Amino acid sequence: MPVITISRGSYSKGKEIAEKLASRLNFECISRDILIETSEQFNIPEVKLIRALHDAPSILDRFTHGKEKYVAYIKKALLEHVAKGKIVYHGLAGQFFLQGISHVMKVRIISNFDDRIKEEMKRENIAEGKARQILIKDDEERRKWGLHLYGLDAFNANLYDLVLHIDNLSVDDAVSILAHVAGYPCFKPTANSEREFADRLLAARAESILIEKFPAVKVNAKDGVVHVHFHNSSSDSGKINEQVIDLLKELEGVKGVWTNLLRDHKFE
């Protein structure tokens, strides 16, 4: 069975669908856990981090290289959860970090805007106009978050394997559909998809180690070799190479390091 990520808007019943789907498949359901882990590592009170998700990512700009560090930490936290398998993740970022991994089923849940307004009015005890204004702003901020941090629009249907519009569908209908589709052969792990995921996880772990000392670094991995990219070259490239190698030498799974300052370094 695959890993399943669910992207959702506010009042779209995505959280309820994710939890029921996880229960039906006997999977772990995660969302808030990712934020807590990231908040602790990023040293921001959780309430501020959650607020940032709804007020656009401007809060991260108050920190030196805040955007880069946040992306590195939340990517690592999410991928380490996914590595356990049998996960339903609902929330931001899942569809961004797991593109190209065939055994991850990426789902978008959408609902009728008028129904969302009614739910907002009911839960917050506010007038229709106010509810409409809040939801429009919330959708705008979620879109800004994805574009600012990941360069991708969370509302783009091309990011997903399946988009469910729950207008006539009940929560249980949606759960049944998703549970059925999750069993399709195309979402079963393959040697290639598992190798691609392993490389992505290794790169995320390496980047989270390097990001404090080298905030502008970009990292990927291929078959255990970590590729480290710097935006700017340095006159003291030898020292930088030594620092990178020293930081990564104890990381499990690293077979070698390549940087755009150092052609290649193999670990014995």
LUMRO-268302 format. One line per field, with one value per residue (C-alpha): x, y, z; residue number from 1; residue in three letters. Coordinates in Angstrom, 1 decimal. Each point is the difference from the previous one (the first is absolute). Layout:
! LUMRO-268302
c1	(X,...)
c2	(Y,...)
c3	(Z,...)
num	(NUM,...)
residuo	(Ala,...)
END
This chain:
! LUMRO-268302
c1	(0.0,1.2,0.7,-2.9,0.2,-3.1,0.0,-3.1,-1.4,-1.7,-3.4,0.4,-0.4,3.5,1.2,-3.0,0.5,3.7,-0.7,-2.7,2.1,3.0,-2.3,-1.5,3.4,1.6,2.5,1.5,-1.6,2.3,-0.1,0.5,2.9,2.1,-0.6,1.0,3.2,0.9,-0.9,2.3,3.0,-0.7,-0.3,-3.3,-2.9,-2.5,-2.8,2.1,0.7,-3.7,-0.9,2.6,-1.8,-3.1,1.6,2.4,3.6,1.0,0.9,2.9,1.5,0.8,2.6,3.3,-0.6,-3.3,-1.6,2.9,0.3,-3.8,-0.2,3.0,-1.4,-3.6,1.2,2.2,-2.8,-2.6,2.3,1.1,-3.7,-0.7,3.0,-1.9,-2.6,-3.8,-0.5,-2.8,1.3,-2.4,1.2,2.4,3.2,-0.8,-0.7,3.1,2.7,-1.3,-0.5,1.4,-0.3,-2.4,-1.1,-1.2,-3.6,-0.5,-3.6,-1.7,-3.4,-2.1,-3.5,-2.7,0.9,-3.5,0.0,3.4,-1.5,-3.0,2.4,2.1,-3.1,-1.2,3.4,0.9,-3.5,0.7,-1.9,0.2,2.0,2.6,0.2,0.5,2.8,1.8,-0.1,1.2,2.9,0.8,0.1,2.2,2.5,0.2,0.7,2.7,1.5,0.6,1.2,2.4,1.5,-0.1,-0.6,-3.2,-3.7,-1.9,-3.1,1.5,-1.7,3.1,1.7,-2.5,-0.9,-3.6,-2.2,-3.2,-2.8,-2.1,-3.3,-2.3,2.5,-0.1,3.1,-0.5,-0.4,3.3,1.7,-1.3,1.2,3.4,0.4,-0.9,2.4,2.8,0.0,0.7,3.3,1.3,0.4,1.9,3.6,2.6,3.7,0.3,-2.5,1.6,3.5,-1.3,-1.5,3.1,2.1,-2.4,0.0,3.8,0.2,-2.6,2.0,3.3,-1.6,-1.4,3.6,1.6,-2.6,1.1,3.6,-0.9,-3.5,0.0,1.0,-2.1,0.4,-1.0,1.2,0.4,0.7,1.5,2.2,-1.0,0.2,0.4,-0.5,1.1,-1.4,3.3,3.5,2.6,3.7,0.4,-1.7,2.4,-1.2,-3.7,0.5,1.6,-2.9,-2.6,1.7,0.5,-3.7,-1.2,2.4,-2.0,-3.3,-1.3,-0.3,2.5,2.4,1.6,-0.3,0.1,0.0,0.3,3.2,1.3,-0.5,-0.4,0.9,-0.6,-0.3,1.9)
c2	(0.0,3.5,3.1,2.4,3.8,2.1,3.7,1.9,3.4,1.2,-1.5,-2.6,-3.0,-1.0,-0.6,-2.2,-1.9,-0.5,-1.3,-2.4,-1.2,-0.7,-1.9,-2.1,-0.9,-0.4,2.8,2.7,3.4,3.0,3.7,2.0,-2.2,1.4,3.5,-0.8,-1.6,2.8,2.6,-1.6,-0.3,3.5,1.5,1.8,-0.4,-2.3,2.6,2.3,-2.7,-0.9,3.6,0.4,-2.7,2.2,3.5,-0.8,-0.8,3.5,-1.0,-2.1,3.1,1.3,-2.7,-0.1,-2.5,-0.9,-1.3,-2.3,-1.4,-0.6,-1.8,-2.2,-0.9,-0.7,-2.1,-2.2,-0.4,-0.9,-2.5,-1.7,-0.7,-1.2,-2.3,-2.1,-0.8,-0.3,3.7,2.4,3.5,3.0,3.6,2.2,-1.2,-3.6,0.4,2.1,-2.2,-3.3,0.8,-2.7,-2.8,-2.4,-1.8,3.2,0.6,3.8,1.2,3.4,0.4,2.9,1.1,2.4,3.5,0.8,-3.1,1.1,3.4,-1.6,-2.1,3.0,2.0,-2.9,-0.7,3.7,1.4,2.7,1.6,-1.2,2.9,-0.4,-3.7,0.5,2.6,-2.4,-2.9,2.0,1.3,-3.5,-1.5,2.9,-0.5,-3.8,0.7,2.6,-2.5,-2.6,2.5,1.8,-3.1,-2.6,1.9,-2.1,0.8,-2.4,0.7,-1.5,-3.3,-1.3,-0.5,-2.7,-3.5,0.5,3.1,-0.7,2.6,-0.8,1.6,-3.0,-2.4,-0.7,-0.4,-3.7,0.0,1.8,-2.4,-3.0,1.4,0.8,-3.3,-1.8,2.1,-0.4,-3.7,0.5,-1.6,3.4,1.1,-3.1,0.7,-1.1,-0.3,3.3,1.9,-1.2,0.9,3.5,0.5,-1.2,2.5,2.8,-0.9,-0.1,3.4,1.4,-1.3,1.4,3.4,0.3,-0.6,2.5,2.7,1.7,0.5,0.4,1.6,0.3,-3.6,-2.3,-3.7,-3.1,-3.6,-2.8,-3.6,1.1,2.8,3.4,2.9,3.4,3.2,3.4,3.2,1.8,-1.3,0.7,0.8,-2.4,-3.0,-2.5,1.0,-0.1,-3.4,-1.3,1.4,-1.6,-3.4,0.3,0.8,-2.9,-2.7,-1.5,0.2,-3.5,-1.0,2.5,-1.7,3.1,3.8,2.1,3.8,2.7,0.9,-3.6,-2.5,-3.1,-1.4,-3.7,-1.2,-3.2)
c3	(0.0,-0.7,2.1,-0.5,0.2,0.1,-0.8,1.2,0.5,3.1,0.7,-2.8,2.3,-1.0,3.5,0.8,-3.2,0.7,3.5,-1.1,-2.9,2.2,2.5,-2.9,-1.4,3.4,-0.9,2.2,-0.5,0.4,-0.5,3.2,1.0,-2.9,1.1,3.6,-1.0,-2.4,2.7,2.5,-2.4,-1.4,3.5,-0.6,2.3,-1.6,0.1,-2.1,-2.5,-0.4,-0.3,-2.7,-2.0,-0.1,-0.2,-2.9,0.6,0.9,3.6,-1.4,-1.5,3.5,0.3,-1.8,-2.9,1.7,-3.1,-1.0,3.5,0.4,-3.3,0.9,3.4,-1.0,-3.0,2.2,2.6,-2.6,-2.0,3.2,0.9,-3.5,0.1,2.6,-2.6,0.5,0.5,-0.8,0.1,-0.2,-0.2,-1.8,-1.8,-0.5,-3.7,-0.5,1.6,-1.4,-3.7,-2.2,2.7,-1.7,3.2,1.6,-0.9,-0.1,0.6,0.0,1.7,-1.1,1.0,-1.1,1.1,1.2,2.2,1.5,0.7,1.8,2.1,0.9,1.0,2.2,1.7,0.6,0.4,-2.5,-2.9,-3.5,-1.3,2.7,-0.6,-3.7,0.6,2.4,-2.4,-3.0,2.1,1.3,-3.5,-1.2,2.9,-0.6,-3.7,1.0,2.4,-2.7,-2.5,2.4,1.6,-2.7,-3.3,-0.6,0.1,2.4,-2.0,-3.2,-0.8,-1.8,3.4,0.9,-1.1,1.0,0.7,1.9,0.0,3.0,-0.9,-0.4,1.6,3.7,2.1,0.0,-3.8,-0.4,2.4,-1.9,-3.3,1.3,1.7,-3.2,-2.2,2.5,-0.8,-3.7,-1.2,-1.2,3.6,1.2,0.9,-2.6,0.1,-1.9,2.2,3.2,-1.3,-1.0,3.4,1.8,-1.9,0.8,3.7,0.1,-1.7,2.5,3.0,-1.4,-0.8,3.6,1.3,-2.4,0.1,3.2,-1.2,-3.7,-0.2,-3.8,-0.7,-2.2,0.3,-1.9,0.0,-2.4,1.0,3.3,-1.4,1.4,-2.4,1.7,-2.0,1.1,-1.7,0.5,-0.5,2.7,-0.2,3.0,-1.7,1.6,3.5,-1.0,-1.5,3.2,2.0,-2.2,0.1,3.8,0.5,-2.1,0.6,2.9,-1.8,-0.6,-3.7,-1.3,-2.4,-1.3,-0.4,-3.1,0.1,-2.7,1.8,0.3,-2.9,2.2,3.3,0.8,3.5,0.8)
num	(1,2,3,4,5,6,7,8,9,10,11,12,13,14,15,16,17,18,19,20,21,22,23,24,25,26,27,28,29,30,31,32,33,34,35,36,37,38,39,40,41,42,43,44,45,46,47,48,49,50,51,52,53,54,55,56,57,58,59,60,61,62,63,64,65,66,67,68,69,70,71,72,73,74,75,76,77,78,79,80,81,82,83,84,85,86,87,88,89,90,91,92,93,94,95,96,97,98,99,100,101,102,103,104,105,106,107,108,109,110,111,112,113,114,115,116,117,118,119,120,121,122,123,124,125,126,127,128,129,130,131,132,133,134,135,136,137,138,139,140,141,142,143,144,145,146,147,148,149,150,151,152,153,154,155,156,157,158,159,160,161,162,163,164,165,166,167,168,169,170,171,172,173,174,175,176,177,178,179,180,181,182,183,184,185,186,187,188,189,190,191,192,193,194,195,196,197,198,199,200,201,202,203,204,205,206,207,208,209,210,211,212,213,214,215,216,217,218,219,220,221,222,223,224,225,226,227,228,229,230,231,232,233,234,235,236,237,238,239,240,241,242,243,244,245,246,247,248,249,250,251,252,253,254,255,256,257,258,259,260,261,262,263,264,265,266,267,268)
residuo	(Met,Pro,Val,Ile,Thr,Ile,Ser,Arg,Gly,Ser,Tyr,Ser,Lys,Gly,Lys,Glu,Ile,Ala,Glu,Lys,Leu,Ala,Ser,Arg,Leu,Asn,Phe,Glu,Cys,Ile,Ser,Arg,Asp,Ile,Leu,Ile,Glu,Thr,Ser,Glu,Gln,Phe,Asn,Ile,Pro,Glu,Val,Lys,Leu,Ile,Arg,Ala,Leu,His,Asp,Ala,Pro,Ser,Ile,Leu,Asp,Arg,Phe,Thr,His,Gly,Lys,Glu,Lys,Tyr,Val,Ala,Tyr,Ile,Lys,Lys,Ala,Leu,Leu,Glu,His,Val,Ala,Lys,Gly,Lys,Ile,Val,Tyr,His,Gly,Leu,Ala,Gly,Gln,Phe,Phe,Leu,Gln,Gly,Ile,Ser,His,Val,Met,Lys,Val,Arg,Ile,Ile,Ser,Asn,Phe,Asp,Asp,Arg,Ile,Lys,Glu,Glu,Met,Lys,Arg,Glu,Asn,Ile,Ala,Glu,Gly,Lys,Ala,Arg,Gln,Ile,Leu,Ile,Lys,Asp,Asp,Glu,Glu,Arg,Arg,Lys,Trp,Gly,Leu,His,Leu,Tyr,Gly,Leu,Asp,Ala,Phe,Asn,Ala,Asn,Leu,Tyr,Asp,Leu,Val,Leu,His,Ile,Asp,Asn,Leu,Ser,Val,Asp,Asp,Ala,Val,Ser,Ile,Leu,Ala,His,Val,Ala,Gly,Tyr,Pro,Cys,Phe,Lys,Pro,Thr,Ala,Asn,Ser,Glu,Arg,Glu,Phe,Ala,Asp,Arg,Leu,Leu,Ala,Ala,Arg,Ala,Glu,Ser,Ile,Leu,Ile,Glu,Lys,Phe,Pro,Ala,Val,Lys,Val,Asn,Ala,Lys,Asp,Gly,Val,Val,His,Val,His,Phe,His,Asn,Ser,Ser,Ser,Asp,Ser,Gly,Lys,Ile,Asn,Glu,Gln,Val,Ile,Asp,Leu,Leu,Lys,Glu,Leu,Glu,Gly,Val,Lys,Gly,Val,Trp,Thr,Asn,Leu,Leu,Arg,Asp,His,Lys,Phe,Glu)
END
